[in-house]
């Protein structure tokens, strides 16, 4: 008799657990007319397309291409479902973007020179407007437009030169650290780009990956006439469904 009660109790607990999973899954489904807030935080990787530095020496001329710089991204999206599978969203993000170069060192029989920690940093407020197509209750693909305004910028590079003494040892000069900003006339404060992305959502946790290519130039200077922002963005957020 006791065993029978225990089995019945276990069956009830199993049924309740299954019902809880089903209810949780149904509550995760999106409904037409639903509003939600999604705070996000994550990482962006950005660089300037076609931003090259030519380091010229008589024996070893080199062209250095910029590479991706990491930065912080944080913000909030508001999403509205026009259909069970289609959502429209607008967001406001802080994004730390920019560009960097790998360290460089050149040396001959007389001495050498090099630069390190070379990077350009731009802080943006970004406004992405996205359309999302939900393939199922978890996966979605995204496409939209993104407007931005540059709030702050900074450049940095460390320079070092050295010679050789009679014994062939390096004799270093003073290290020069250059930090500054772009000339005001160069600054392109307005940003416009095309973002595409995918996301996965489970129990209201949203993992999002996007790529954004700017159509506006990085800077107004002639040297940057063909240079644009290229940015990958990876965030984790949580969806709060509004009543």
Backbone bond lengths (Angstrom), bond angles and torsions (degrees), N, CA, C in turn:
res aa  C-N    CA-C-N  psi(-1)  N-CA   C-N-CA  omega(-1)  CA-C   N-CA-C  phi
1 X - - - 1.461 - - 1.522 111.31 -
2 X 1.329 114.49 -42.68 1.463 119.77 178.83 1.516 110.89 -63.74
3 X 1.372 115.14 -41.72 1.470 119.33 178.94 1.517 110.66 -61.76
4 X 1.330 116.81 -39.64 1.467 120.92 179.40 1.520 110.48 -61.22
5 X 1.352 117.10 -44.74 1.463 120.90 179.61 1.524 110.82 -63.28
6 X 1.337 115.50 -40.40 1.465 119.17 -179.88 1.524 110.94 -63.95
7 X 1.363 116.20 -42.09 1.465 119.60 179.89 1.525 110.35 -65.20
8 X 1.363 116.42 -41.75 1.455 119.41 178.47 1.537 111.11 -63.26
9 X 1.339 115.12 -38.22 1.460 119.37 178.60 1.513 111.77 -65.10
10 X 1.335 115.76 -41.19 1.462 120.29 178.38 1.522 111.45 -65.16
11 X 1.368 115.70 -38.34 1.462 119.72 178.19 1.525 110.62 -63.07
12 X 1.337 116.27 -42.71 1.457 120.22 179.55 1.525 111.16 -63.31
13 X 1.336 116.00 -41.82 1.464 119.52 179.56 1.523 110.67 -64.52
14 X 1.345 116.65 -39.39 1.463 120.87 179.37 1.523 110.42 -64.94
15 X 1.364 115.75 -43.22 1.468 119.88 179.03 1.527 110.65 -62.68
16 X 1.331 116.47 -42.30 1.468 120.49 179.04 1.531 111.39 -63.78
17 X 1.334 116.25 -39.41 1.465 120.03 179.03 1.520 111.28 -64.47
18 X 1.361 115.92 -41.99 1.466 120.20 178.58 1.523 110.35 -64.28
19 X 1.339 115.90 -42.93 1.465 120.00 178.53 1.530 111.15 -62.18
20 X 1.321 116.43 -39.39 1.466 119.86 179.25 1.519 111.02 -63.32
21 X 1.341 116.69 -40.51 1.459 120.51 177.77 1.511 111.21 -65.48
22 X 1.345 115.57 -42.29 1.463 119.38 -179.59 1.511 110.75 -63.90
23 X 1.346 116.02 -46.15 1.462 120.31 179.56 1.518 110.80 -62.31
24 X 1.345 116.24 -41.91 1.465 119.39 177.43 1.500 111.81 -61.34
25 X 1.337 116.84 -39.69 1.466 120.77 -179.85 1.512 110.78 -68.17
26 X 1.341 116.99 -41.92 1.458 119.92 179.35 1.519 110.72 -64.35
27 X 1.346 117.06 -40.79 1.459 120.13 -178.91 1.516 111.37 -65.72
28 X 1.344 117.14 -22.96 1.464 120.12 179.53 1.515 111.74 -79.73
29 X 1.336 117.91 -15.20 1.452 120.35 -179.37 1.518 109.90 -70.07
30 X 1.341 115.38 144.90 1.455 120.57 -178.88 1.526 109.96 -87.72
31 X 1.317 115.56 145.99 1.458 120.89 -177.68 1.522 109.33 -124.52
32 X 1.314 115.81 142.75 1.461 120.54 174.90 1.520 109.44 -58.87
33 X 1.340 115.95 135.83 1.455 120.45 -178.65 1.514 114.24 90.34
34 X 1.336 117.56 -2.08 1.462 121.33 -177.42 1.529 110.74 -83.91
35 X 1.344 117.10 136.69 1.458 124.09 172.58 1.525 108.97 -106.87
36 X 1.335 116.58 146.41 1.463 119.21 176.51 1.524 110.51 -150.34
37 X 1.326 115.68 155.25 1.458 123.89 174.47 1.521 108.82 -112.03
38 X 1.362 116.60 135.96 1.463 120.62 -178.97 1.530 108.97 -131.25
39 X 1.333 119.19 94.75 1.462 120.31 170.38 1.529 109.75 -71.38
40 X 1.330 115.96 142.53 1.469 120.64 -176.24 1.528 110.32 -134.39
41 X 1.328 115.26 154.75 1.459 121.57 171.18 1.530 107.50 -149.94
42 X 1.345 115.80 147.15 1.457 117.30 -178.96 1.516 112.85 178.24
43 X 1.317 114.21 -152.17 1.464 123.69 -171.82 1.518 109.50 -127.03
44 X 1.344 115.83 140.68 1.458 118.55 169.10 1.522 109.81 -120.94
45 X 1.325 115.35 149.11 1.467 123.41 174.77 1.519 107.14 -119.01
46 X 1.332 117.17 117.25 1.463 120.07 -173.29 1.521 111.28 -132.67
47 X 1.331 114.59 154.04 1.463 121.95 175.59 1.521 108.57 -154.41
48 X 1.350 115.42 170.37 1.451 121.79 174.77 1.522 108.11 -100.55
49 X 1.315 117.04 122.77 1.464 120.65 175.68 1.524 109.31 -69.55
50 X 1.328 117.45 137.05 1.475 124.13 178.11 1.523 111.57 58.80
51 X 1.327 115.48 44.57 1.461 120.96 174.02 1.518 107.42 -112.76
52 X 1.332 117.12 98.35 1.462 123.06 -174.19 1.525 110.47 -114.67
53 X 1.320 115.51 146.45 1.458 122.07 173.77 1.521 107.93 -119.20
54 X 1.333 116.30 128.57 1.458 121.58 179.23 1.520 108.32 -99.22
55 X 1.327 116.35 118.58 1.459 122.61 175.14 1.514 106.77 -106.28
56 X 1.317 116.41 111.63 1.466 121.01 -171.11 1.521 110.40 -103.94
57 X 1.296 115.46 128.14 1.458 122.38 167.68 1.520 107.08 -134.02
58 X 1.298 117.41 160.24 1.459 120.49 -176.11 1.523 111.81 -62.89
59 X 1.323 116.86 -36.92 1.455 120.29 -174.47 1.527 113.27 -99.98
60 X 1.313 117.48 -23.18 1.464 119.39 -170.88 1.527 111.74 -143.44
61 X 1.353 117.11 67.57 1.463 118.61 176.91 1.534 110.17 -68.85
62 X 1.330 116.04 139.10 1.459 119.73 -177.63 1.517 110.51 -138.03
63 X 1.330 114.04 147.97 1.454 121.11 173.20 1.523 107.46 -114.88
64 X 1.326 116.45 124.95 1.463 121.43 -178.99 1.526 109.44 -105.45
65 X 1.322 114.82 129.02 1.456 120.85 176.94 1.527 108.93 -97.75
66 X 1.302 115.42 142.57 1.463 119.38 -179.43 1.531 110.11 -68.31
67 X 1.323 115.10 161.72 1.456 120.90 -179.45 1.529 108.83 -135.05
68 X 1.323 116.73 175.39 1.457 120.59 -171.74 1.526 112.57 -75.91
69 X 1.319 114.38 138.37 1.464 123.57 175.90 1.527 108.74 -109.81
70 X 1.318 116.95 139.05 1.461 119.96 179.16 1.527 109.98 -89.19
71 X 1.329 115.30 152.00 1.452 120.52 179.45 1.520 110.87 -158.51
72 X 1.314 115.37 171.33 1.458 122.51 -178.70 1.526 110.30 -89.65
73 X 1.345 115.53 142.73 1.462 121.17 170.38 1.527 107.46 -133.03
74 X 1.332 115.59 135.45 1.465 120.93 178.53 1.521 108.00 -152.11
75 X 1.331 115.93 143.84 1.460 117.45 -179.56 1.514 112.72 179.40
76 X 1.327 113.97 -166.31 1.462 121.48 -175.46 1.519 109.65 -141.28
77 X 1.345 116.21 134.77 1.463 122.78 174.19 1.522 109.88 -110.80
78 X 1.327 115.82 145.64 1.462 123.11 167.96 1.527 106.80 -114.62
79 X 1.330 117.27 122.85 1.467 120.95 -176.33 1.526 110.47 -121.46
80 X 1.327 115.01 140.18 1.465 122.68 176.92 1.520 108.72 -126.81
81 X 1.330 116.86 132.21 1.460 121.37 -178.79 1.525 109.58 -94.51
82 X 1.342 114.75 111.99 1.460 120.02 176.22 1.523 110.58 -81.59
83 X 1.332 115.90 -15.65 1.467 123.66 178.70 1.523 106.40 -153.07
84 X 1.323 116.85 161.03 1.465 119.78 179.21 1.529 112.21 -56.53
85 X 1.320 117.69 -26.29 1.463 121.80 -177.04 1.528 113.61 -114.69
86 X 1.329 118.91 4.29 1.464 121.40 -176.20 1.523 109.38 -131.21
87 X 1.329 116.27 124.02 1.448 121.61 178.15 1.520 111.61 -123.47
88 X 1.312 116.75 146.37 1.466 123.65 174.13 1.519 107.81 -117.11
89 X 1.335 116.39 134.78 1.466 119.36 -176.57 1.522 111.04 -137.68
90 X 1.322 114.65 153.90 1.462 123.31 171.55 1.523 106.92 -133.31
91 X 1.325 116.33 140.45 1.453 119.67 -176.88 1.511 112.45 -134.70
92 X 1.303 115.74 169.06 1.461 122.99 172.44 1.522 107.08 -135.06
93 X 1.357 116.43 115.85 1.456 121.88 -175.50 1.530 110.26 -121.39
94 X 1.330 114.65 147.46 1.465 121.13 160.74 1.523 106.97 -95.40
95 X 1.335 117.34 129.92 1.465 121.28 179.01 1.524 110.02 -133.45
96 X 1.323 115.32 127.89 1.456 122.53 174.98 1.527 107.89 -95.78
97 X 1.336 116.59 102.56 1.458 122.36 -173.93 1.528 110.28 -113.57
98 X 1.331 116.90 -179.87 1.452 119.54 177.56 1.515 113.32 152.70
99 X 1.340 114.07 -141.33 1.455 120.19 -169.39 1.522 107.55 -164.70
100 X 1.329 117.46 156.67 1.458 119.95 174.00 1.521 110.22 -153.03
101 X 1.338 115.06 164.71 1.460 121.62 177.22 1.520 109.38 -123.22
102 X 1.315 115.59 148.14 1.456 120.12 174.25 1.526 109.35 -68.08
103 X 1.334 116.01 153.77 1.456 120.71 179.04 1.531 110.01 -63.17
104 X 1.342 114.81 146.25 1.464 120.29 -177.23 1.528 109.03 -131.12
105 X 1.345 115.72 141.82 1.462 121.06 176.46 1.523 109.20 -142.64
106 X 1.336 115.90 130.48 1.467 121.43 176.26 1.523 108.37 -125.19
107 X 1.341 115.08 140.63 1.461 119.68 -176.40 1.523 110.15 -146.02
108 X 1.365 116.05 139.72 1.463 121.24 171.43 1.521 107.57 -132.31
109 X 1.335 116.73 -165.90 1.471 119.24 -174.66 1.528 112.71 -69.98
110 X 1.313 117.21 -18.46 1.470 120.65 -178.95 1.527 113.25 -90.09
111 X 1.291 115.69 -29.23 1.458 118.79 -176.58 1.514 110.22 163.51
112 X 1.306 116.22 -157.01 1.450 118.94 -178.32 1.513 112.00 -161.17
113 X 1.305 113.53 175.52 1.459 121.22 177.07 1.524 108.62 -152.15
114 X 1.307 116.27 160.17 1.454 119.87 179.02 1.509 110.52 -164.83
115 X 1.319 114.48 161.91 1.462 119.34 172.86 1.519 109.27 -130.90
116 X 1.316 116.06 153.98 1.464 121.48 -177.29 1.530 109.05 -148.94
117 X 1.344 114.74 165.51 1.474 121.63 179.04 1.522 112.08 50.34
118 X 1.323 115.42 40.94 1.464 120.29 -179.74 1.526 109.25 -86.82
119 X 1.328 116.39 119.95 1.455 119.86 -178.58 1.522 110.96 -155.79
120 X 1.325 114.28 154.76 1.456 122.54 172.78 1.523 107.25 -120.88
121 X 1.315 116.17 132.67 1.458 121.54 -176.47 1.520 109.88 -121.80
122 X 1.332 115.91 134.07 1.459 121.94 176.98 1.526 108.89 -133.61
123 X 1.326 115.75 125.87 1.464 121.31 177.04 1.525 109.00 -97.58
124 X 1.330 116.12 125.29 1.459 121.88 -176.23 1.524 110.87 -120.95
125 X 1.330 115.59 148.16 1.447 122.68 158.12 1.524 106.79 -98.99
126 X 1.331 116.72 122.82 1.458 121.46 -174.66 1.522 110.68 -116.90
127 X 1.336 114.72 141.25 1.470 121.70 178.18 1.530 108.71 -120.36
128 X 1.346 118.15 93.14 1.461 120.79 176.34 1.529 111.16 -85.38
129 X 1.321 116.12 134.52 1.461 122.80 173.88 1.523 106.68 -118.17
130 X 1.333 116.70 114.67 1.452 120.94 -168.24 1.525 111.60 -124.62
131 X 1.330 114.40 147.96 1.446 122.24 166.00 1.514 108.76 -109.42
132 X 1.329 117.52 133.88 1.470 121.86 -176.95 1.517 110.10 -122.14
133 X 1.310 116.07 130.52 1.462 122.84 174.27 1.517 107.76 -107.18
134 X 1.341 116.51 116.57 1.460 121.86 -177.77 1.533 108.86 -89.87
135 X 1.330 114.57 109.53 1.452 121.09 -179.33 1.528 110.41 -65.61
136 X 1.322 116.19 -38.33 1.464 122.46 173.06 1.527 106.77 -149.25
137 X 1.327 117.44 -160.18 1.461 119.84 -177.19 1.523 112.95 -73.83
138 X 1.337 118.19 -6.37 1.463 120.80 -175.32 1.531 113.28 -121.01
139 X 1.329 117.51 -44.28 1.463 121.07 -173.63 1.529 111.29 -96.40
140 X 1.342 114.70 142.71 1.466 119.92 173.80 1.521 109.68 -144.70
141 X 1.327 115.40 154.48 1.461 122.81 173.42 1.521 107.04 -116.33
142 X 1.351 115.90 148.20 1.450 120.36 -170.64 1.530 110.69 -133.09
143 X 1.324 114.89 147.80 1.459 122.24 174.94 1.520 107.91 -151.15
144 X 1.348 117.11 143.38 1.452 118.15 -179.87 1.515 112.77 -172.61
145 X 1.314 114.56 -156.23 1.470 122.79 175.81 1.525 107.32 -130.17
146 X 1.332 115.49 157.70 1.464 119.10 -177.52 1.527 109.23 -140.83
147 X 1.317 115.30 125.46 1.458 122.36 176.91 1.525 108.45 -108.12
148 X 1.336 116.40 147.58 1.451 118.87 179.86 1.511 112.74 -148.91
149 X 1.330 114.68 164.22 1.460 121.77 176.47 1.525 108.40 -138.06
150 X 1.337 116.45 124.76 1.460 120.89 -179.53 1.524 109.74 -77.12
151 X 1.325 116.03 124.47 1.456 121.47 -178.05 1.524 113.13 -97.02
152 X 1.335 116.52 -28.86 1.471 119.89 -174.65 1.518 108.56 -159.03
153 X 1.320 116.78 148.76 1.468 120.65 178.00 1.524 109.62 -145.58
154 X 1.345 115.38 156.39 1.463 120.62 -177.71 1.526 108.90 -157.75
155 X 1.326 116.05 145.30 1.461 121.88 174.30 1.529 109.10 -120.82
156 X 1.330 115.11 152.07 1.460 119.45 -178.61 1.528 109.16 -153.13
157 X 1.344 115.65 139.73 1.459 121.53 172.32 1.530 108.49 -157.59
158 X 1.321 115.90 144.04 1.464 121.63 176.96 1.532 108.60 -112.63
159 X 1.333 116.35 127.96 1.462 122.82 -176.99 1.522 110.02 -114.54
160 X 1.318 114.87 142.40 1.469 120.45 -179.94 1.529 109.24 -143.10
161 X 1.336 116.39 134.08 1.468 122.32 174.98 1.519 109.06 -125.19
162 X 1.340 116.24 154.41 1.453 120.89 178.32 1.523 110.51 -152.91
163 X 1.335 115.21 159.85 1.465 122.78 174.58 1.533 107.60 -126.41
164 X 1.337 116.05 179.13 1.462 120.46 177.83 1.524 109.58 -114.66
165 X 1.340 115.79 140.44 1.473 119.04 174.44 1.524 109.42 -86.23
166 X 1.294 116.92 -174.03 1.472 121.39 -176.26 1.524 112.58 -63.21
167 X 1.325 117.21 -26.53 1.466 120.73 179.70 1.525 113.11 -91.54
168 X 1.332 116.68 4.56 1.464 120.11 178.63 1.518 114.20 84.15
169 X 1.329 117.36 9.42 1.458 120.34 178.21 1.533 110.32 -83.69
170 X 1.315 115.95 145.77 1.456 119.62 178.07 1.520 110.77 -73.06
171 X 1.310 115.09 136.40 1.460 122.31 174.54 1.519 106.83 -116.95
172 X 1.318 116.28 108.32 1.455 120.90 -172.88 1.522 110.94 -85.94
173 X 1.308 114.98 139.77 1.450 120.48 170.39 1.516 110.31 -85.39
174 X 1.294 115.94 -175.65 1.464 120.14 -179.61 1.525 110.03 -68.40
175 X 1.327 115.59 136.26 1.460 120.17 176.32 1.526 109.36 -76.04
176 X 1.310 115.56 133.90 1.464 120.90 -178.43 1.524 108.59 -108.91
177 X 1.330 115.34 124.18 1.456 120.61 176.45 1.520 108.52 -110.71
178 X 1.309 115.14 113.86 1.463 120.42 179.55 1.521 110.05 -101.53
179 X 1.306 116.06 119.53 1.457 121.60 174.66 1.517 108.41 -128.82
180 X 1.308 116.27 136.50 1.449 119.06 -178.46 1.514 111.79 -168.37
181 X 1.314 115.21 -151.13 1.448 121.82 -177.78 1.522 108.12 -143.93
182 X 1.325 115.63 165.58 1.452 120.35 176.29 1.532 109.83 -73.30
183 X 1.318 115.20 152.88 1.458 120.21 173.42 1.527 108.57 -61.60
184 X 1.326 116.62 137.40 1.466 120.82 -175.98 1.523 112.19 -54.03
185 X 1.336 116.96 -38.63 1.463 120.38 -178.43 1.524 112.16 -66.22
186 X 1.330 116.88 -20.09 1.469 121.14 -179.64 1.526 112.46 -84.25
187 X 1.308 117.13 -23.91 1.460 120.43 -167.60 1.533 111.69 -67.20
188 X 1.332 114.62 129.49 1.467 121.92 173.31 1.519 106.11 -105.51
189 X 1.322 116.13 92.51 1.460 120.06 -173.84 1.525 112.35 -78.46
190 X 1.324 117.97 -27.57 1.463 120.58 179.58 1.522 110.04 -84.45
191 X 1.316 115.70 137.88 1.466 121.99 -178.89 1.527 108.86 -126.65
192 X 1.329 114.83 136.68 1.460 119.93 172.73 1.518 108.39 -140.81
193 X 1.333 116.37 128.17 1.456 119.92 -177.67 1.517 111.93 -146.03
194 X 1.335 114.58 172.17 1.466 122.79 179.47 1.530 108.09 -115.85
195 X 1.339 117.78 110.80 1.463 120.52 177.05 1.536 112.40 -95.15
196 X 1.319 115.86 140.89 1.462 122.92 170.96 1.524 107.02 -130.33
197 X 1.341 116.72 149.56 1.450 117.01 -178.03 1.509 113.94 -168.13
198 X 1.315 114.42 177.27 1.460 123.30 175.19 1.528 107.42 -135.90
199 X 1.330 115.88 156.84 1.461 118.84 176.59 1.521 109.66 -146.92
200 X 1.319 113.94 157.70 1.464 121.77 176.11 1.515 107.34 -130.43
201 X 1.329 115.67 132.81 1.460 120.98 -177.15 1.527 110.05 -126.60
202 X 1.339 114.10 133.51 1.467 119.21 177.26 1.523 108.12 -145.17
203 X 1.328 116.18 123.81 1.460 122.78 -179.15 1.526 111.07 49.25
204 X 1.354 115.09 45.43 1.464 124.45 175.28 1.536 114.25 75.14
205 X 1.313 118.52 -3.59 1.469 121.16 173.61 1.524 108.12 -86.85
206 X 1.335 116.25 125.97 1.460 121.57 -173.87 1.534 109.51 -115.88
207 X 1.331 116.12 118.98 1.464 122.40 174.91 1.528 107.41 -103.80
208 X 1.323 116.81 125.10 1.463 121.79 -169.56 1.525 110.26 -128.82
209 X 1.340 116.97 138.32 1.468 122.74 175.10 1.528 108.08 -131.75
210 X 1.340 116.62 130.98 1.459 121.03 -177.95 1.526 111.08 -137.95
211 X 1.321 113.76 155.68 1.463 120.50 169.02 1.523 107.35 -124.04
212 X 1.348 116.28 133.72 1.461 121.78 -179.47 1.528 108.59 -126.02
213 X 1.325 115.45 127.32 1.475 122.33 176.16 1.517 107.53 -115.54
214 X 1.340 116.03 120.08 1.456 118.75 -178.83 1.519 110.42 -76.53
215 X 1.332 115.95 145.18 1.461 121.63 172.01 1.526 110.86 -95.59
216 X 1.321 116.86 -18.65 1.464 120.71 173.70 1.528 109.43 -84.38
217 X 1.335 115.74 154.10 1.460 121.24 179.02 1.529 110.36 -73.62
218 X 1.333 115.22 157.74 1.460 120.89 178.06 1.527 110.22 -65.89
219 X 1.335 115.57 -49.68 1.462 122.14 -179.73 1.523 109.15 -137.21
220 X 1.322 116.40 161.54 1.451 121.43 -178.76 1.524 113.05 -83.74
221 X 1.322 117.94 -10.20 1.467 121.83 -178.80 1.524 110.75 -64.34
222 X 1.347 116.13 149.33 1.467 121.01 -178.81 1.522 112.07 -59.23
223 X 1.327 117.08 -33.45 1.467 120.74 -178.71 1.530 112.08 -64.17
224 X 1.341 116.96 -19.08 1.463 121.63 -178.51 1.534 111.33 -112.11
225 X 1.323 116.47 25.75 1.475 120.74 -175.28 1.520 112.36 -60.94
226 X 1.340 117.67 -28.98 1.468 120.68 -177.12 1.540 111.73 -115.91
227 X 1.309 116.56 18.04 1.461 120.76 -175.92 1.524 110.73 -101.53
228 X 1.340 116.04 131.25 1.458 122.17 -178.88 1.528 109.51 -133.13
229 X 1.329 115.75 159.55 1.463 120.86 176.90 1.535 110.59 -74.43
230 X 1.318 115.73 138.15 1.458 122.94 172.50 1.528 106.95 -128.04
231 X 1.348 116.94 118.28 1.458 120.16 -169.73 1.529 111.87 -136.26
232 X 1.327 115.68 129.57 1.457 122.73 168.31 1.530 107.61 -103.26
233 X 1.322 116.02 140.30 1.458 120.84 -176.85 1.530 109.68 -133.61
234 X 1.334 116.03 131.20 1.457 122.37 -179.99 1.529 108.34 -129.29
235 X 1.332 116.56 121.43 1.463 120.11 -176.69 1.525 111.09 -135.52
236 X 1.319 114.01 160.02 1.460 123.25 170.92 1.526 107.05 -124.05
237 X 1.319 116.69 132.15 1.456 120.87 -179.63 1.513 111.76 -137.70
238 X 1.314 115.41 176.23 1.463 121.28 177.88 1.521 108.77 -133.62
239 X 1.337 116.02 129.67 1.460 121.15 -178.00 1.535 111.26 -88.61
240 X 1.336 115.28 123.73 1.449 121.66 172.66 1.526 107.56 -106.40
241 X 1.313 116.72 109.06 1.465 121.12 178.95 1.520 109.54 -77.49
242 X 1.333 116.00 129.36 1.445 121.16 -179.35 1.528 109.84 -87.41
243 X 1.337 117.63 147.11 1.473 119.58 -179.23 1.514 111.69 -68.51
